[in-house]
Amino acid sequence: MDFFAAQDRARRKTFQLVLLFAIAIVGLIVATNLLVGVVVALSTTAGLVDPGAMLRSQPTQTWVVISLGVLICIGGASLYKYLALRSGGRAIAEMLGARQIAPGTQALDERRLLNVIEEMSIASGVHVPAVYRIDEDGINAFAAGFGTDDAVVCVTKGTLERLNREELQGVIGHEFSHVLNGDSRLNLRLIALLNGILFIGLVGRILLRSNTTGSSRRNSGGAAVLALGVGLIAIGAAGTLCGNLIKAAVSRQREFLADAASVQFTRNPHGIANALKKIGGSTNGSMLANAHAHEASHMFFSQAVKLFFGSMMATHPPLPERIRAIEPSWDGQYIAGTPIVEMSDTPDGAAGFVDGVPADAPSNVVAAVGNPTTASIARAQGLIAGLPPHSVEAARDPWGACALVYAMLLPQSDAGRRRLLEMLEPHVLAHLDDVEPTLVGLDDTQRLTLVALACPALMTLSHPQYERFVADVVALIRADRRIDLFEWVMHRVLLKSLKPHFEGAHSPAVRYRDFAALQGQVAETLSAIVRAGGHSSDAQQRAFAAGAAAVELDLQFAPSDDVNFNRLNDALRELRGLHPLAKPRLIKGCAACALTDGVSPSERALLIGIAATLDCPLPPDLALPA
């Protein structure tokens, strides 16, 4: 899968969605104008005699006012829903009555799910998302969010109870594909837009409820309101039909692509295929009873609700078609979705994870962005397995996670350490003595892996606790009046993971389609990687020239040090506005700089931080091994 092309397709799909939405709105405006005109005409004697003449006699302002009213209703309802969803995936999970699974849960089925998600997150180069469960028996799941920063993964009780580890990997790989390819952002926008279309029917029901008194029904005004309410409900039903058709048009093909991406990710077609077979063989299938499931039906792994004209308006392709696309020789037999007896969290699904793409050329690094392989999962599993167990356990507790981050930033010498310890909260200090010794000897990659594992626990902090945590992290980083490279990368990773959760997701607007206005920012970014390598002056010039050639620009190397990364921060702030199809050249240039004379740990860490800032996640096995 091409990550950058997928991101661009998602942007173009958004345009198509807006176009379909605009067509539906025009239809609703025309229908509402006709309805109001007919009701007004038939409520008068003259209109009963010649309704056509009555309609033609209406001033233009009447139709303009009706049209504006419809636009305001639809636009207001869509905006309201969009604002309600501004917290991203968490808002969808809460709308569906899901509860968050505690990162430190000891329930074996939940622990197994969290382990699978941790492995796939680290393998994908994205932060570990919050995980939710819906207490329903249907086998289903979804990932939701405006991007990788605010995404959550949600599964049903039936999924936890009836799928084994390899089948879970197939389902979660499918959902990660939606997040990495930008589908989850499109899905949230679709919910907001369709809420506006469906609002017309709600107005009709309000009018009907307001017309329930006997006195209002006995006069012509009451009859007109009644007719108007019934008519708006009928228009609303037509809007619902349009909404379901739009969801079906947007969703179906993406499900085939996500299935294929899951197979590519896990190199195990049987995992996702057997999950689909168990849906077909289960009594409850993939259906959900929650009333809000209709709004989010297009987000799920499989069809979540029953619809009239189901084959035409279904948001997912039929199960047999999806299974045969994965296993062409399938015999047509489903698997009974009986509960799994043995709930092991051992990564048995890792068998056969081999054959990653070597990061021996800049083009291979670009190809690895948002495109993890089975080797990526194997590398992630190795990273997690190589961490001290006590550190991993601490990362799954909110205060233990805070202590881990603080321990990575505290100076080892006594100078100033006591003052810094005094500013930390007592319940964090209680964990600090336990976790600090476990960090001894860990390299930066291992420490960043622990930070990634700690993010779900940090998301369970209250908002005041989050603000205190961020303030403490900044104070610890600035304590020595100098920001080193690891501190910069850690701060970037933490902010990208936590800020969308606590402060709302903010996707950068695309402001630049190419590098024409950003040559200075590109030069500073490449220069930062070259300087991090610590090579000789000649080697730095050679590495920078390789990066400039890769981005196909005539650039000047900036040899002077960037104290506290101020220039790099300014450059990346602008580069985040690049069009998705322009970012591969930039990543290729960064990789070329790092690969020219062998990759140092500092260059590796900086490349990970830059790629994360640009929303270009790198898998660990392709993040330029030292």
Sequence and secondary structure as in RCSB ss.txt:
>XXXX:A:sequence
MDFFAAQDRARRKTFQLVLLFAIAIVGLIVATNLLVGVVVALSTTAGLVDPGAMLRSQPTQTWVVISLGVLICIG
GASLYKYLALRSGGRAIAEMLGARQIAPGTQALDERRLLNVIEEMSIASGVHVPAVYRIDEDGINAFAAGFGTDD
AVVCVTKGTLERLNREELQGVIGHEFSHVLNGDSRLNLRLIALLNGILFIGLVGRILLRSNTTGSSRRNSGGAAV
LALGVGLIAIGAAGTLCGNLIKAAVSRQREFLADAASVQFTRNPHGIANALKKIGGSTNGSMLANAHAHEASHMF
FSQAVKLFFGSMMATHPPLPERIRAIEPSWDGQYIAGTPIVEMSDTPDGAAGFVDGVPADAPSNVVAAVGNPTTA
SIARAQGLIAGLPPHSVEAARDPWGACALVYAMLLPQSDAGRRRLLEMLEPHVLAHLDDVEPTLVGLDDTQRLTL
VALACPALMTLSHPQYERFVADVVALIRADRRIDLFEWVMHRVLLKSLKPHFEGAHSPAVRYRDFAALQGQVAET
LSAIVRAGGHSSDAQQRAFAAGAAAVELDLQFAPSDDVNFNRLNDALRELRGLHPLAKPRLIKGCAACALTDGVS
PSERALLIGIAATLDCPLPPDLALPA
>XXXX:A:secstr
  HHHHHHHHHHHHHHHHHHHHHHHHHHHHHHHHHHHHHHHHTSHHHHH HHHHHHTS HHHHHHHHHHHHHHHH
HHHHHHHHHTTTTHHHHHHHTT EE  TT   HHHHHHHHHHHHHHHHHTS   EEEEE  SS  EEEE SSTTT
 EEEEEHHHHHH  HHHHHHHHHHHHHHHHTTHHHHHHHHHHHHHHHHHHHHHHHHHHHHT SHHHHTSHHHHHH
HHHHHHHHHHHHHHHHHHHHHHHHHHHHHHHHHHHHHHHHHS HHHHHHHHHHHHHSSSTT    GGGGTTGGGB
SS  S  TTHHHH SS  HHHHHHHH TT  S        S    S GGGTT        SHHHHHHHTT   HH
HHHHHHHHHHTS HHHHHHHTSHHHHHHHHHHHHS SSSTTHHHHHHHS HHHHHHHHHHGGGGTT  HHHHHHH
HHHHHHHHTTS HHHHHHHHHHHHHHHHTTS   HHHHHHHHHHHHHHHHHHH        BSSSTT HHHHHHH
HHHHHHHTT  HHHHHHHHHHHHHHHT       S  GGGHHHHHHHHHHTTB GGGHHHHHHHHHHHHHTT   
HHHHHHHHHHHHHTT    GGGS   
